[in-house]
Amino acid sequence: MFHYVRVANEILMFFRNSKKLNSEVYLNEPIGKDKDDNVITLQEVLENNERSIEDSIDLKLKEKKLYQKMNTVLKPREREILILRFGLNNSKPLTQNEVAKIFGISRSYVSRIETKAICKLSKEFERKYLIQGLYCEEILCEFDAKPIKFSII
């Protein structure tokens, strides 16, 4: 009688486990076929191409730092040209010609101001890395007489 109960218990446990497995779905199991007769898996259907939360937060922090540097390093005109050109502050990016018309200057002058402003921002960010001792790079802007060399502290 003892063996019968034990075997019955084992059979019952087997059926319970089988029932659980029947409700489990694996991501790599085929769920169908596409029009070209290729196998489609659940993983392909559920794949998410959106940014992760970490990437979104990192981007927001970098944007905040950029705006802070723009406010402290750039002249108002340089800052406004970059905002208009690259569509910052949730605005639509404009061409150099469109920005030139707004400011009443030539397109080539907009280009020079834009390049100089980006160079200023680049130097400021590189200076930050130098202070932290994390980054080594040579910076050469077309407006500088000589490159600034950084070395790890």
Secondary structure, DSSP 4 states (H G I P E B T S, - for coil): -HHHHHHHHHHHHHHHHHHHHHH---TTSEEEE-TTS-EEEHHHHH---SPPHHHHHHHHHHHHHHHHHHHHHS-HHHHHHHHHHHTTTT-----HHHHHHHHTS-HHHHHHHHHHHHHHHHHHHHHHHHHHT----EE--TT-SS-EE----
